[in-house]
Amino acid sequence: MGMFASMRRAAVAAGIAAGMAAAAPAWSQETIKIGVLHSLSGTMAISETTLKDTVLMMVDDLNKHGGLLGKKVEAVVVDPASNWPLFAEKARELLTKDKVAAVFGCWTSVSRKSVLPVFEELNGLLFYPVQYEGEESSNNVFYTGAAPNQQAIPAVEYLMSAEGGSVKRWVLEGTDYVYPRTTNKILEAFLKSKGVAADDIRINYTPFGFSDWQTEVAAIKQFASAGKKTAVVSTINGDANVPFYKELANAGVKASDIPVVAFSVGEEELAGIDTKNLVGHLAAWNYFESVKNPTNAAFIKEWHEFIKNPKRVTNDPMEATYIGFKMWTHAVEQAGTTDVNAVRQAMYGQKVKAPSGFTAVMNTNHHLSKPVMIGEIRPDGQFDVVWQTKEAIKADAWSPYLAEDKGKVADWTYPWVCGNCTAPKYAEN
Amino acid sequence: MFARLCRIAALAGLLLGAAAAARADEFATIVAGFAGGGFAAKEQAIVALGRLGDPRAVPVLQALGDDRLRAAPDGRIVIVDTAGGTTRYADAATGQDIAGLDPDSLDRIIVNNRLRGDIEAALGALTLFSTDRGQRLAAAADALKHPSADTAKLLERALAAERDAEVREALQRALAAARLFAGTKDEQLAAIRTLGAATDPQIKNLLDRYRDRPDLDRERRAAADAALAAMARRLQLTGLAANLFQGLSLGSILLLAAIGLAITFGVMGVINMAHGEMIMLGAYVAYVTQQAFIALLPPGWLDAYLAAAVPLAFLAAGLLGIALERCLIRHLYGRPLETLLATWGVSLILQQAVRSIFGSPNKAVANPGWMTGGFDAVGGFTVTWNRVYIIVFCFAVLGALALILNRTGFGLHMRAVTQNREMAAAMGIRTARVDALTFGLGSGIAGMAGVALSQIGNVSPNLGQIYIVDSFLVVVFGGVGNLLGTLVGALSLGVVNKFLEPVAGAILGKIVVLVAIILFIQRRPRGLFALKGRTAEAEG
């Protein structure tokens, strides 16, 4: 035994390795792990399951094309079950136990707020793909969804314009939690800055999963009968949308009379509603599935092949996940490592040709530059884009319309290096 | 028909003073303008079609509004008609059928809300003289929405030709609204009288604006004030009626969700946390039935799917309930805590099973035609059909259940077993069989409730979670073991909720109701209608 046997073992091992190399790309032994932190059960499973599948599709595609830095990428999927404290627990598990290089996850703002301290404490990297209320910029999070100035403000401006119907009276209708409350605060300040009287703004909140919309729809009709063109700005989230739209349709509220513009209703949500009577109601996003360009066509095709169902739709948070994932892989290639500090530096200025047909750019405030599109619901549950910005809009982490945000800067490059300050961290000499 | 054409031709002639032949060409030119171009060009074309007053414009504008207008590669504008299962293509300019068109080569001509408003207005002017009564009524309602001096003449002519009483009334109001701001003083006073008779927030706002005009003399202002005060009183009454109906509707939904629980929890004493999932299963049965109807039957049958879904949901949920009782719950009688945990486990299993089979996104369950929309009851308050039918359905279910309990042998056995199990068994009643059937009945009713609830809300795996808390609330508040208590409990909760909501808002309203119920239960632990007699003592 001894020498000879071990040589023979080595030869056999080499033979096997060679055989495997012929069949598949020559993977290095270790893999790069990434975490997927989306609810697969509970209330939010309805939206978040799709994003988990999107990340898996991107990983699949990446590995087919040779992986990252010569290594295979492995997705670690956990289920925080729509339970906010569990999000923090699972995030800690991903960062300390699985030692993932980056995490793609969260939907609701409260889940993001729950994991934020964990990512900051352990210096992790979170890619957050959903439109949100802004007012945040963490060194450990890249926000690939829209900030209010990339969704809410342009939508309201569109409705104010002659093309959007010259709306003069506003109902701000939201579910009672942090995203609608903050967005409506910004919108109210914005509307007042445009000379809208307080009498012409009605703000109302309803609980999560609210299902009896009779009183509110009647109140909206009453509010709209004042002889001024009225629109509803909806930040209603999740399950409450279906009964809301059903009540609107049955109460005879047509989009040409009282248009409803929603910030949380996309193709996926419409798949659960009978859209025949909702034609013309609006949504504001940075991407619609109906957009025509080669990147989007390839994205949709890849999705249908991956999910093995040609009827599944794509939506804005999926596109944001796509952009975030692509940017992370490019940044890792550029940095030559998955080290968080190096990747973060490489992220700034990263450009990705997005399915929206525009080039998305990562800014030093950890938010994207993206186009804004307004879509009207059509009978088949898709959207017609009726208005869009000419170029990508840079996200504001802090709203210029809120008095308390005055002078706040989010810039993670020298000399500022902060997400929430009014003076640079490093003073110039 | 011929007379109408003449009238429209005369009207068009008046408006344009153009010759008929020239009009034909103009019509084709305007229609061709829909191809390409932005929304502004399309808007001009729509307005021009409305001005032209040509009846051929009606199908074109309707197709444009319904997303059925296409641009062919050769520049022709095509109307797509899919009525009756086959797709027909017609040239919009000539109205003639086109054969052998490749559907993929056609470009959609899209509109936005502003254009939809223009289409409505243009169609309104064109359809004021339509032969269809509904179209004329809609046109009159549109005219009321946009009162202007221009439309007054048109409305006068329409009123002169109108025979139908309801349309006449709508036209008179629209005409009065148009004259209110543009007519002579006498016309204005007459308009105030006509409009003052209406009960409609829209008209009230119109009069409000009129009253605030600085140039009004005392007589007209007094007339407007009197009309407004009278209308405000009537609107207050209709507001009350609206609240009452909404409360009744919410109550009927709570009642439907709770009836099944009133049996499994109220009568049998099983703390059934899986009750909500039985409702959810019923809603999914409605979805599956709808899909089966779409796939297997001709389109005309689709409206009947709901009628088939109700018994199917009853059977599916009922059988599952029986299985649940036989396999699990019967081993846990008398152990409420274990029952609670076990049924809660079952509810999680059912939720995840449905999520695995159907996927987590919501499923679309459409209202059948007869349940879509609503009618304007009075004063701008719309009564929606789906809610009316749910109220009727809810009381039908409750009535049938009361009959079963009080008039059938099974009902007698059921009451006997729940009141005194040993005695019932001694009398030869097969108590195990009665238990299983009772649980099945409660679950089946929950399934039927699910079909009804699919008509107003989500169909998702979480559906049951929305209703489970409210269901327990209703049963406990009404008095455990008492159907009448459940009825009164559900309806009073619904009405109180709806009267609180406009004042306190949905969130505060809910909190107030919850606190009130907690206090009430402190005072009367057995609920509104406490059972008296032996059972109550035995339980106590």
Contacts between the chains, C-beta under 8 A, distances in Angstrom:
chain1	res1	chain2	res2	distance
A	41	B	351	7.8
A	41	B	352	6.4
A	41	B	355	7.1
A	42	B	462	7.8
A	43	B	462	5.6
A	43	B	465	7.9
A	45	B	355	6.6
A	45	B	360	4.3
A	45	B	461	7.6
A	46	B	360	4.8
A	46	B	361	5.6
A	46	B	362	6.6
A	46	B	460	6.1
A	46	B	462	7.5
A	49	B	359	7.7
A	49	B	360	4.9
A	50	B	361	7.7
A	162	B	114	7.8
A	163	B	39	6.4
A	163	B	112	7.2
A	163	B	114	6.2
A	164	B	112	8.0
A	164	B	113	7.5
A	164	B	114	7.1
A	165	B	113	5.7
A	165	B	114	5.3
A	165	B	117	7.3
A	176	B	507	5.7
A	204	B	505	6.9
A	204	B	506	7.7
A	205	B	505	7.2
A	205	B	506	7.4
A	205	B	507	6.2
A	206	B	506	4.4
A	206	B	507	6.9
A	207	B	506	6.5
A	207	B	507	5.6
A	207	B	510	6.6
A	209	B	462	7.6
A	209	B	465	7.7
A	209	B	466	5.2
A	210	B	506	6.2
A	211	B	456	7.2
A	211	B	457	4.8
A	211	B	458	7.8
A	211	B	466	5.9
A	212	B	246	7.9
A	212	B	249	8.0
A	212	B	250	5.1
A	212	B	253	7.3
A	212	B	497	7.8
A	214	B	246	4.2
A	214	B	249	6.4
A	214	B	250	7.2
A	214	B	387	7.5
A	214	B	498	7.3
A	215	B	243	7.7
A	215	B	246	5.8
A	215	B	498	6.0
A	215	B	501	4.6
A	215	B	502	5.9
A	215	B	506	7.7
A	216	B	501	7.8
A	216	B	506	7.1
A	218	B	242	6.3
A	218	B	246	7.4
A	218	B	381	6.7
A	218	B	382	7.8
A	219	B	502	6.8
A	221	B	201	7.9
A	221	B	380	6.5
A	221	B	382	7.6
A	222	B	201	5.5
A	222	B	380	7.2
A	225	B	201	4.4
A	225	B	202	4.4
A	225	B	204	7.8
A	225	B	205	5.4
A	225	B	380	6.6
A	226	B	205	5.0
A	227	B	202	8.0
A	227	B	205	5.1
A	227	B	206	6.7
A	227	B	209	6.0
A	239	B	362	7.6
A	239	B	457	7.9
A	239	B	458	5.1
A	239	B	460	6.4
A	239	B	462	6.3
A	239	B	466	7.2
A	242	B	362	5.9
A	242	B	457	5.9
A	242	B	458	4.4
A	243	B	456	5.8
A	243	B	457	4.2
A	243	B	458	6.9
A	246	B	367	7.4
A	246	B	386	7.7
A	246	B	455	8.0
A	246	B	456	6.0
A	246	B	457	7.2
A	247	B	384	7.3
A	247	B	456	7.5
A	249	B	372	7.6
A	249	B	373	7.8
A	250	B	367	7.2
A	250	B	372	6.6
A	250	B	373	5.7
A	250	B	374	5.4
A	250	B	382	7.8
A	250	B	384	3.9
A	250	B	385	7.0
A	250	B	386	5.9
A	250	B	387	7.9
A	251	B	374	6.2
A	251	B	382	4.7
A	251	B	384	6.0
A	252	B	373	6.4
A	252	B	374	6.4
A	252	B	376	7.9
A	252	B	382	5.7
A	254	B	116	7.9
A	255	B	113	5.2
A	255	B	116	6.8
A	256	B	113	5.2
A	256	B	116	4.0
A	256	B	117	4.5
A	256	B	120	6.1
A	257	B	145	7.9
A	259	B	113	5.2
A	268	B	361	6.0
A	269	B	361	8.0
A	269	B	362	7.3
A	271	B	361	5.7
A	271	B	362	7.1
A	271	B	364	6.8
A	272	B	361	5.7
A	272	B	362	2.4
A	272	B	363	5.9
A	272	B	364	5.4
A	272	B	458	6.7
A	272	B	459	7.1
A	272	B	460	7.0
A	273	B	362	7.2
A	273	B	364	5.7
A	274	B	364	5.1
A	274	B	365	7.4
A	274	B	366	3.9
A	274	B	367	6.9
A	275	B	364	7.9
A	276	B	366	7.5
A	277	B	372	7.2
A	279	B	67	7.3
A	280	B	112	7.6
A	280	B	113	5.0
A	280	B	116	5.7
A	282	B	113	7.6
A	376	B	112	5.9
A	376	B	113	6.8
A	378	B	67	6.1
A	378	B	110	7.8
A	379	B	67	6.1
A	384	B	110	4.6
A	384	B	112	7.8
A	386	B	39	7.5
A	386	B	110	7.5
A	386	B	112	4.3
